[in-house]
């Protein structure tokens, strides 16, 4: 780690403290130190009428301290439980799909095991830090996130856009998403149940059930919360059997192409893709005093998917259905996850310093899937079982204390430890994961990091605040290995260091105007999956690369937040991101007759673009619209694959548009949202230009609506319709068509 540079930043911060302290007798802004909402500063932000008191919205993720959302550096968006209830949200990531600057990639509804988000031109959830109650939940194996878990237990979701590695370290390249779960202020019992299906069976989701229960109570200094959620669907066909030529002696094959325009024939599908998931959560907090609090949490999330009986579209001369002799081409295996998350947060105040200790464990007890061998048939045959348990430990200590009324300093240290081990077993019957026999492949490794960080908030003027932050991380990967038919290979330990500085300015020239600008660096170390795991699908071999370096990003942005007339505001943001050593998949010859791809540090890349947001509240209505446009998204240098230079970065849509309206009147609520996602590419040379075919990434527009009615003070009923206009598109898989969902919620 660059300790000397880190110490120099601390010295500079201390000099800043002396400078500001010497000016303390000058006119001061309201206290920069975080205070309860009843302080004088909060009172300035209170707007009263005869019935309601509105307090400034407070966020904690942007600065690790409580901060009004209009005072926070960078772009911050908040999705509340009330926002979630207004829409038909089935998974936590879906709650973000109308948030400006955020792209939610979920191709086949709740069944999608590869659902992902990208934030402001930075692709993938493994390049953004996802936290639950302040504890990271990115997988130690891939860096991705399992979005399972009952949406009913979410209190709010805070999204900080832009690099935040100066505070949070690795993965925080695109931003930070902090999922904050509920903790009761009074006794509350919630019961929810619903059912839905499609109006065009076989094309949209069939028979979706969802139930949720929670109980919370506050007993003097003790708060308790418990919840359980479950949802399941028998699904719809999402995956097709395609062949390069039309089978002879049959009819029924559907002429199509692949995503590059090469002719193909669809001869069947792999059956309905079913899914279920459930989650149980326990949470307790004890207030020892006004400034000392302990909060403990534990949750268990399970999910599983399967495929029903495959369908053939082929018919023989007698008109009877026939399958190809290679029946395995109709088959897809099952899979599932079991994840436990444990959190502990202790907060207290020592002298004038607010101190916070976080501990978390993301324990993936199992992450498994099965695949049939090429000799398998619909009813039996051998296959493989892949199982990858992993553990990610996290601990973090921070202290925040005032240097003066105009300066607030946060310092801290963090340590993370992640371990993952993959094993592949032979299955005597590919349809039954309990028939596993010998191990045929193993791979795994350990990665850990340690860090020191600081952030200095300096009130330069009454209306100008600077945020200076820096974090030094040391990263090590060790105990890496692979073991297959070629034998055991052990990899030597490797280390790397990263220094992540950030500077932000928040300027308020007028009461309704806020100007923000920031610049910083962030990094992401390669994962165990990228370093050590090799696997193959039915068509491609995917290779690991044990010599990957951490990827880095340098970013800057500027935004203007302008209040207009009553209830109206507009915000514009421009951003630029410059990647170095971006971890990227490229073509790498062939292996066993199949094309191969390998992870590599793909030189340089850049994204540039803008975000525009507008909102109007009037007479029970809230109207909003936002647009995210990438003016540049390309690989700028890649010696390992020159054909990718100048091409667009994969999995980043060119533009996103969201528009919607909420309405609340007495017991009645209504919401309508429209979402447009532009074209994006799956391969690094951007040859997948054909749309409307299986495996393509189509641009699409969907419109969703929900209406609700409070039958009594305790009972609400609602009806939702998703994809109202039945947009037919592919997000690699066949995407859901029009569907409806009705539910009932009781709050006691």
N, C-alpha and C positions, 0 to 999 in steps of 0.2 A: 504494500500500500504506500502511496506517496504521502508519508507521514509529515515530511517537512512542509509540503504545500498545505496540508490540512492544518497544521499548527499555525502557519502563516495566516490562514483565513480566520482562525480564532483570535490571533493578535489584532488583525485588522478590525474584527468585530468589536474587540475591547476598546480600540482607539475610537471607533464610532460611538461607543457608549460614553467615553469621556467627553467627546465633542458635544453630544446631545445633552449630557448632564450639565455641562457648563452653561447651556442656554436655558436651563429649566425655569428661570425666572421670567422668560419671555412668554408671550401669549401661547397657551397650550391648547391643543385639541382635547376633546373629551378623553378620559383615561384610556390608554391603549391596552391596559391590562384587562383580561377577560373578567367580567363581573356577572353576577346573577341578573336575571331579567328585571329585577326591581330597582337597579341602580339608576343614577341620574342619566347615564347615557342611554339606557333602555327607555327611560321615560320620554326622551326626545323622539324616540321612534314609535311612540304609541299614538295611534289615531283613534279618537273616541267618538262614538255617537251614543244615542240614548240606550242602545241595547248591546253593543259589541265593543270589545277592546281588541285591537289588532296589534300584535307584537311583531317586531322585525324577525324574519325567518333566520334561524341560526343554523350554521353548518360547522362540522368539526374536521372534516377530512382534508380540506384545502390547506390548512396550516397546522394541523394537530392541536389546535386550540379552538375554543368557541369563537365564531366570527359571523357577523351579519353577512348574508349572501351578497349584498351589494358592496361590502367592504373587502371581500375575499379576493386575493390575487388569482388571475386566470379565470377561465370559464368554468362555472359551477352550475350544475342543474340538479334539481331535486324532484324525485317522484315519490309522492306521499301515498299512504294507505288509501286515502280518499280518492286520489287519482286512479289507483289500481281498481278500486271497487266500481268506478264508473265504466270500466271496459271489461271485456271478456278475456282476462289474462289467465293463461293456463300454466305458464312457466315463468320463472323469475326474469329470465332474459327478455321475454316478450314485453315486460313492463317498460323496457328501454327503447322499443322500436319506433316511437315517435319523438324521442329525445334528439334535439338538434346536435349534429356532429357524430351521432352514433349509428352504426349499421348493425342490425341484428340478422345474422345469417342462420336461418332455421328452415331447411328445405322441405321437410315433410311433416310438419306439425310436431306434436309431442313425442313422436317416435324417433326423432332425429338425435342420434348419439353424438353427432359432430357439430351440434349447434355452437355458434361462436359469435362474438361481437368484435367490431373494429371501431376505434375511436379516432376521429379527425385525421384520417389519412394514414393510420398505423394499423396494418392488418393483423387480426387474430387476438383472441383473449390471452394467449401466452405472451403477448407483448403489452398487455395492460395488467395491472395488479387488481385482482378481485378479492375483496375482503368481506368477512362476515363479522359484524360487531368489532371491527378493527383488527381482525386476525386474518392473514392471507389464507385463501383456500385454493390457490393454483396448485395443480397436481405436481408431486415430486417426480412423476414419470414423464409427462408430456408438457407440463406447464399450463395445460388447458383446464377447464372448469366443468364440473358436473352441475348443471342448473336444476337438478331435481331438488325437491323440497317444497313444502306447502306455501303457496303465495299468501295465504291468509295470515301467516305469522310475521309478515314483513310490516314494519312501521314506516320506513322510508328508505329510499335508495339515493345516496349522494354520488354524483358523477363529477369528478374533477378532470377536465380535458387538458391535454398537453403533458409534457414530461414532468414527473414528480419524483424522480430517483433521488433528488437532493434530500427528500424526507423519507422515502420508502424503499430505495434501493432497486434491486433487479425486478424485472417485469413491468415497472412503472414507466414505460416508454410512451405509450399512447395516453395514459392517464390512470386514474384509480376509480374503481367502483366499490363503494362501501355499502353493504346490505345491512341495515340496522334493524334488528328484530324487536318485537314488542316487549314491553315491560309494563304491567298494569299500574295505574294510579288509584284504582278502586276495584271492587269485585266485579267481574264480568264473565259471562258465559256466552259463547258463540257456537251455534250449530248451523251448518250449511250443507246443502245437498242439491245436486242437479243432474240433469240428463239431457243429452242432445244426440242428434244424428244428422244425416245429410238428406237433402231433397233429391239428390241424384246419386243413389247408392252405387258403390264401386268407383266413384270418382272423388268424393270427399270423405271425410272421416265418418265411419259408421259407429254408432252406439258408444258414445263417450259418457262415462259415469264419473262423478266427482263428489267427494264428501270431505267435510272438515269439521273438527271439533277443537275448541280451546277453552281453557279456564284460567283465569288470572285473579289474583287477590293481593291486597296490600294490608298487612297486619302490623300496624305501627311502623317499626323500622325494617320489617321483613317484607319483601315482595316475592311472589311466586307466580310462575306461568308454566303451563303445560299445554301441548297441542298435538294433534294427530291429523294427518291429511292423506287421502288416497284418491287416485284417479286411474282409470283403465279404459282402453278402447280395443275393439277387435280390428280396427284399422282399415286400410284399403291397399290395393296393389300399388307399390311404389317402385318396384324394381323389375326390369324386363329382361327376357332372354333374347339377345340379338345375335344374329349370325351374318357372316360376310357374304353368303350366297343363299339363294332360295332353295330349300330342300326339294329334291326331286320326288315326283310321284305323290305330291300332296297339294292341297289348297289351303288357303287361310293365312299364309304368311303376309305380313303388312310391310310394304316397301317404305323405307325411311332412309336416314343417313345418320352417321355419328356427328359429333359436334364440329368436326372439321369438314363436313360435306361428303365424306366417303360413303358410298351406298351400303346400306345394311338392310336386314330383314328382321322384323320382330316376330318371333315364333311362339311366344308365350310370356307369362309373367310368373313371378316366384311366390305368388300367394299373398293373402292379406297380411300386412305387417302390423301385428298386434303389439300392445305395450301396456305395462302397468308400473306405477311407482307409488311408494308411500313414504312417509316421514313422521318421526316422532321427535319432539323437542321439549327439553326441560330447561328452565332458567330460574335462577334465584339470585336475589340481591339483598344485602344487609347494609343499612346506613348506620355506621357506628357513631357518626356525628355529622354536622353540616358539611364537613369537608372530607370525611373519610368514608369510603364505600368499597365493598367487595361484591363483585358480580361473577357468578359462575354459570356456565352453560354447557349443555350436552345435547347433541342431536344425532339421530341415526336416519340415513336415507338409503332406500333400496329402489332399484329399478330393474326391469327385465323386458326384453323384446323377443318376439318370435315371428315365424312366418307360417301361414297356413298351407293347405294343400296347393301346390303349384298348378297353374293352368296352362294347357297347350292350346294354341289357336289353330294348329294344323289338323286337317281332316284327310282321311284316305278316300279312295274312290267310292267307298260305300257311304261316305259322310260321317264316319265315326272318328272320334278324336284319337290322335296318335302322338306319341312323344318321340323326340329324336333318340337314337340309340345312346348318345352321350347324355344320359339323364341328369348328370351332375350340373349341367349348364342351366337347369331349371331350379337349382337348389340354393338356398341361403340358410346359414346356421342361426342359432339363437345366441343371446348374450345378456349380460347384466352387470350391475355394480352393487356393492355394499360399502357404504362410507359412514364413518363416525367422525364427528367434529367436536372437539372439546375446547372450551375457552375459559379463561380466567382473567379478570381485570381488577386491579386494586388501585384506587386513587386516594391520595391524601394530600395534605398541605404541610410542608415543613418550613417553618419561618414564613417567608413570603413566597416560597417556591411550590407550585403545584406539581406534584409528582404522580406519575402513572406507570404502572407495570402491566404489561400484556404477556400472556402465555397462550399458546394455541397448539393443537395437534390435529392435523388433517390425516386421518387414518383410513386409507382405502384398503379395507380388509380383502376385497376382491374386485377385480375388473376383468371379466372373462368373456370369451366368445368362442363359438365353434364354427368350423368350416368342413364341408364334405370333401373327401378326396375325389380325384378324377374318375375313380371306379365306382363311386357311390351311386345308388339308385334312390328313387323316391321313398322307398320303404326301408332300406337298410344300407349297409356298407360302412367302410371305415372313414375316419375323418380325423380332425385335430381339435384339441382344446388348448386355447391360449389363456393363461391366467397371470395377472400382474398385480400383486399386492404392493402397496407403497405407503410410506409414512413421511410426513413433512412436519417437523417441529419448528416452532417459532417462539422467540422471546424478545422482548423489547422493553427498554426502560427509558423514560424521558422525564425531564424536569423543565418547567417553564417558570421564569421569575422576572419581575420587573427590574430593569436597570434604572429606569426613571419613569416619569409619567408619560414620556414620549418614546420609550423603548422597551420591548419585550423580547427576551432571549429564551429560545428553546434549545436544549442540548440533550443528547441521548446516545444510546448504544443499542445494537441489535445483533442477534445471532440466529441463523437458520440452519437446519440440518435436514436433508432429504435423502431418502433411500428407496430404491425400486428394484424389484427382481421379477423378470419375466420367465415363465416356463411354458413350453409347449409339450403336450402329451398326445400320444396316439389314442384315438377313440375307437374301440371295437365296433361301436354303433354310433354313427355321426349324429343320430337323433337323440342320444342319451348321454349327457355329460358325465353321468356316474360310471360309465364303462371305460374310464381312462385307464391306460396301461403305462408303458414306459415313457420316460422323458426323451424327447427327440431334439430339443433345443433349449438353451438357457442364455440369458443375458441380463446384466444389471450393473448397478454401480451406486456410488454415494457422491453427493455434492453438498458442500456446506459453505457458509460465508459468515463473515463478521464485519461489523461496521461501526463507525462513529459518525454522528451528524450534528449539525447545528442550524438554526434559523434565527435571524435577527430581524425583528420588525422595528422600523425606525420611523417615527413621525417627523418628517422633514419640515413640513408646513402643516397648518391646520387642515388643509385639504389635499395633502400629498403624503403618501406613506410608501416607504421602500421595504421590500422583503429580500433579504440576502441570505441565501442558504447554500450549504455544501455538505456533501456526504462522501466519505471514503469507504469503499468496500473491498475486502479481500475474498476471493472465491477460489475454492479448491475442489477438484473432482478426484476421487480415489476409488480403489477397489473395483474398477471397471473390468468387465469380462464378457466374453462370448464363448459358447460351447456348443458346437454342432458336429455334423459328421466329419468336418475337417479337423476337429479336436479343440482343446481348450486354448483360448488366447486371453492372457491377462495384460491389461494396459497399465502403464506407469502413471503415477499421480501427476497432475498438472495444476498450476495455479495461475491466476491473473488478478490484476488490480484495476479498480475503476474509481475515478474521481468525478463526482456529479455535482457541478455547481449550478446555481440558478439565481437570477436577479429579476425581480418584478416590481413594477411601480403601479400604484393605484392613485389616480388623480380625479378629484371631484371639483371641476371649475364652477359648476352650478348645482342647485339643489337636486335637479332631476337628471344630471349628466354624470356618468362615470366613464373614465378612460383608463384602460388597463393595457400594459404591455409587459411582456416577459420574454426571457431567453434562458435556455439551459441545455444541459446535456443529460442523457440517461443511457442505461445499458441493460442488456439481458444476457445472462450466461446461457450456454446451450444446455439442454435437458438430457437426462439419462436416455430418453428415447432417441434423441438426435445423435447422441454420442455412441451408443452401443447396440441399439436394437435393429436387427435386420429381419425383414419379413417379406412374404410374397403373396400377392393375390392371384386370382386365376389368370391374370393377364400381364402383371408387372412385378418385378423384384425391386424392393425398396431397401437401400443400403444405408447403414449408419456411417458416421465419420468421427472417429475417436479423437481427431486432431482439430476439431472446430474451436474457434476463438469466440469470445463474447462479441455480440453485435452492439453497436452504439448508435446513438442518434443525437444530433444537434438541432434544436428547434427554436423558433421565435414566433411570437404572435402579437397582434394588437387588436383591441376591441373597443367599441364605443357602445355604451348602454344608455339609451335616451328615453326618459319619460316624456310622453306627449300630453294630450289632454287627459281628463279623468278616466282612469281605468285602462289607459293605452300605453304601450311601451314598444320600443323597437331596439334591436341589438344587431350589430354587424361585427364580424370577426374575420381577420385575414391571418393565415398561418403558413409556415414553411417548415418542412422536416427534411433533414439530410442524414441518410443512413450510411454507416460504414460497416464493412464486414457482415452484411445482412445474411442471416442463415436462410438458405433458399434451396429448393430441390431442383436439380438439373438432370438431363439425360446423361447416362454413363454406360454406353454400350449395351451388351446383352449378357444374360446369364441363364443357362439352361434353356436356350431358345426363346427367352422372354426379354423384352426391353427392360433395362434397369435404370433406376434413378438413384441419386445419392445426394445427401445433404452437403452443402458447401458454403463457405463464406463468399457470397457473390458480389464482391467488390462494393460498388456504391449505388445508391438509389436515392430518389427524392420524391416528395409529394408536396404540392402547393395547392392552396384553395381557400375558399371562404365559406362562412356560415352566416346566413341572414335569418333573424327571428322577429316575429311580430305577434303581439297579443292585444286583445281588446276585451275588457269586461264591461258589461252593461246589462242592467235589468234582468239578472238571473242567467245571462248568457256569458260564456267565455269562448271567444273565437281565437284560434291560433294558427299560425303557419310558420314553417321553417324550411330552409333549403340548404343543403350541403353540396358544394360543387368542387370537384377536384380539377383544377386547371392543368396540373401536371401530376403524373403518377408514373414513374418510369425507372428502369434500371439504367444507370448512366455509365457504369463500368463493370465488366465481368469477364475477366480473362479466361475463366473456365468454360464459358459458353458465350462467345461473341454474338451469336444469333439473338440473344436476349437483350442486348444493348439497344436502348431506345424503345423497348416494348413496355407495356403497362405492367405494373405490379399485380400479381394475381390476387384474386378475392377482394378487390377494392372496386366498388361500383363508381362509375364516372360521376353520378349525381344521385342525390336523395331528396325527395320532397315529401313533406308531411303537412296535412291540413286537417283541422278538426273543429268541432264545436261541442261544448258542454252546456247543458241547461238544467237548472235546478229551480223548481217552483213548488213550494209546499212539500207534499209527500212524493212528488213526481221528479224523476231525473231522466235525462237522455244524453246520449253521447253518439256522435258520428265522427269517424276518422277515415282519412284517405292516405294511403302510403304508396309512393312510387319509388321503385328501385331501378336504377339504370343498368346498363350492360357492364359486365365484368368478365374476366378471363380466368381459366383454370390452369393453363399451362404457360410457362415462362416465355414462349415464343409467340403467344397470342394467336395461334392457328385455329383455336376453337371459336370460330366466328358464326357458325350456324346456330340458329335459335329454333325453339319449338320441337326439339328432339330429345330423347333420353340422353342424359349426361351433359346437356347444355346448361348454361347459366343465363337464363332469359331475363330481359327487363320485364317488369310487371307492375301492375297497379291493382291494389285491392282496397275495397271499401268495407268497413266494419261498423256495426251499430249495436247499441244496447239501450234498453229502456228499463227503468225500475220504478217500483211503486211501494210506498210504506203502507201496508194494509192496516197495521196498528203501530203503536210506538215501538213494539218489539219485533214485528214481522215485516220483512221485505221480500217481494217477489220480483223477478226480472226475466227478460227474454233478450237473447243476443242473436244476431245473424252476422256471420263472418263471410268475407268474400261475396258480398251481396250480388255482384254481377257475374259470379261464377267464372272468374278469370282462369283460363287454362294455361299453365306454364310449367316449366321445369326449372328446378334449382338443383341440378344434377338428377335428383329423383323427381317423380311426378308429385307436384305440390297439391295440397288439399283444395278441393273446389268449395262450392257454397255449403255451409252447414249452419245449424241452429242449436242453441243451448238454452234451456230454461232452468232456473234455480230458485231456491228459497233459502233465506237467511233469517235466523232467529237470534236476537241479542237480548240477553237477560241480565 
